[in-house]
Amino acid sequence: MKRITKKAFALTYEGLSVPVLTAKGSDLLADEIIHLANKNNVPVISNTLLAEDLSEVDIGEEIPEIMYEAVAVVLSWAYWIKGRKP
């Protein structure tokens, strides 16, 4: 039986450039990333396909152009949740 691994990623977007991957982790580290996001009122979304793609990005790297649309949807949702305009 294949074990399911929990993964979590954090992105930073300043609005002037491309979003950057600032954290990523599996299992216990994923739990810590999610805990810190919740503690700091940062929206958390579950998106398995985007997580698979983000697994290939190194921390500190800008997201690749191929992910722009998917990340834009997530960022728009995060802005909406916080009552801000993207």
C-alpha positions, 0 to 999 in steps of 0.5 A: 500500500502506497503511503500518502505524504502530506506536503506544504508550500509557502509562496511570497508575492510582493505584487511587483515581480514573480511569486517566490517559493519561500518554504516547502516540506513533507509530513511533520515539516508540512504540519509546521508550515501549515501551523505557522500559516494558520497562526499568522492568518495566512490563507491555506489552500489544498491543491494536489496538482499545484503541490506536485509542480511546486515540488520541483521548485527550489526554495528561493526560486521564482515560480516557473512561467508554466505555473503562473496561471495556477498560482494567480488563481491561488493568490486571487483567492488569498486576496479575496479571503483577506478582503483585498483586491488582487 
